[in-house]
Amino acid sequence: MNIHFDTLMNLSIKHIFGPASQTINHLTYHSKQVRDGSVFFSIKGENEDGHQYIKEAIARGAIAVFGTSIEELRLLSTQYSHCTFLAVDDVRKVMASFSKMYFDYTDEKIETIGVTGTNGKTTVAAYVRSLLTLLELPTGSIGTTGIWSSKKKLVYKKSTPTTPESVDLHKIFYDLYTRGDEAAVMEVSSIAIDQQRVENIYFDVAIHTNLSEEHLEYHKTFEHYKKCKMKLFQQAKHAVINIDDQDMGKDLSRLFEGPKVTYSLLNNAEATLQAKNITVKEGGSFFDLLYKGQSYKVAVPVYGDYNIANVLAAIGTALHFEYHIEDIISVLPQLESPEGRFQVIEGPNNQKVILDYAHTPVALTRLVEEVKKMEYNQLIVMIAGIGIRDFNKMPKMARVIEGKADEIVVTVDHPGHHDPNVIVDQVMTGFSNPSASNIHRAPTRTEGVLKSLSLGKLNDIILLTSGCINGAQLVKGNEIPHSDEEIIASYYASLSNIS
């Protein structure tokens, strides 16, 4: 694509050094991903400044560079006369706008749905993708479990655990559109909003699940965390809001001026959608859905009251797209759940291993409450301290599980650059009696899974929690491949060989 930079008035370019036009065939913010004909965006991260990688990017083939330092770009233009250097005030904001333009404004050609909240984003995104596709609106999804088209999981090297950087995001929209998808639902994290990854996207629907303390290692204050999440609804035409949520749902319901659907499990008469008389059987959950003064019988293959709330969020989204409530209810028995969310694996001796990557105190509490409704002999729970998250949260994970499981395994997810034993120590401070005989330490997730499995006996439930992101553990800047499912399969296979 031939780009005349001096015509891009919406980018607020302050200075252009070098050629005013270039033929561009690739966009990136990572110097190692540069190839011939690339535009390189020298964004500032939490730890590094992209300006220090500009020369490497040019050596790899970059022919245009966006940055903020006018003097540095001016100097570079004298050394690399073939390259265009563009000075702007905010590289991230420009990157989002340029990416949208480069990928032909695809986000405006499809229906876009953004999901935000402390817990439930992944599940709601999966339910929305499944429900809209069942209603014959082919929908892809973007989030923690990867990139999915309406038909299958796609192979992508994700740039972040949850919400991709804007360059990647607009390429994904383009790829979904060219595959025939007509909508895309995505998890939108508070950090992504703050870092302008979804800048200039006007969502057809924004969904709010709930709000509790999280990501304070980044936001520093709960107020800033909430403010970032609220901002999503300033870029949305319609809203779906959990009115039971006191911290944010009530505010959104009052402040959002566009069409909205609210939902409730707590008999809130103001809610558009209410779920009552929830029962759980072998095949899933059953409840009465109240909508516009009528009651409908609903069957859905999910477990846990919190997942019924997530189903209501998906129903609310479908209503915004003008599907009839009877048509929505008719396909709910076929609803698909996401990977790693209340995923049950049957083991020998009537053991059940449940994978659920709950990684906040609220999510862990809700999860254990639902698991305890099942029949079992002993409950073994693995929790984790996450090295790339807020250290202050770690003891809270211990406090909410203490006394609620027969055996507890404390391990580490994504130690990053931290000593895993320091992370385990931090989690252990939340126990009133960390030296109790039923509390076990495991400095890696692999060891944690194996220890949890080894504690299992006849009729036990082994609950493995926390978040293994994108099939890998993040260790000292590297992604180390990891799969709980493979470890479980290998462990049980070894038992059968012994017997």
Summary of the structure (lengths in Angstrom):
residues: 499
radius of gyration: 24.1
end to end distance: 63.4
largest distance: 73.5
contacts: 1767
relative contact order: 0.08
helix: 37%
strand: 26%
